[in-house]
Amino acid sequence: MNTLDYILFGVYPYIAFAVFLLGSLIRFDRDQYTWKSDSSQMLKMGQLRWGSNLFHIGVLFLFFGHTMGMLTPHFVYEHFISAGDKQLMAMISGGIAGLLGFIGVTILLHRRLTEPRIRINSKTSDIVLLVLLWLQLALGLATVPLSGQHLDGSMMMKLAGWAQAIVTFQPGAVALLADAGFIFKAHMFLGMTIFFIFPFTRLVHVWSGFASVTYLMRPYQVVRSRHLNVPAGQNQPRQPGAGV
């Protein structure tokens, strides 16, 4: 373990996660009018539909797959599936989802860079974000053939061990990455960087998407009809369309 590895994978994860949470909270508290996805759907809607759908399907699968795969302890699933089989399943499903997401973000990036009306209304952060997402998905796809060199699941176990040690504040997490190649480390670093810049981009609308799930658990709204009781001798309310 060298100093750079310790900073990037022992300290930076906590900085990125702290900025992710606190930055999102501060932006919601102070700049709620900017809490949106800044959709440009009125321009080249066909490209947006294909790109956005492919991107969201791929990325949502990858997000939940990475979260469950990296943070679930080995003893929870070792009686049902081996580490090697789990890695093979992750390579196949993650490769398909990553390819869908990569095609989607490529369409979105091409649309934003080549359509003059969209380009002139784009913020610098919009373009930077799409470039980072494109690179992240490309790196993720590059890890698939590399993972094929460790079909026993050993590398996956080390990466998962690092993630679990980080979230539980255990020492020695960085040492688990000693054998990880550059592509794996670049993919992990860029992933943390996306969390770091999250509060400063349109990505904050993701919080709203997850929050909308609470509507499923919200109690029904009770609507009662209101009857007008007009005392005798007073004019009855005029009906719509009634003559004078």
Protein Blocks (a to p, Z undefined) as FASTA:
>chain_A
ZZklmmmmmmmmmmmmmmmmmmmmmmmmmmmmlncghiaklgokllmmmmmmmmmmmmmm
mmmmmmmmmmmcfklmmmmocfklmmmmmmmmmmmmmmmmmmmmmmmmmmmmmmmklmmm
pcfklmmmmmmmmmmmmmmmmmmmmmmmmmnommmmmmmmmmmmmmnopghklmmmmmpc
fklmmmmmmmmmmmmmmmmmmklmmmmmmmmmmmmmpccdddddddddddehiacdddeh
iaZZ
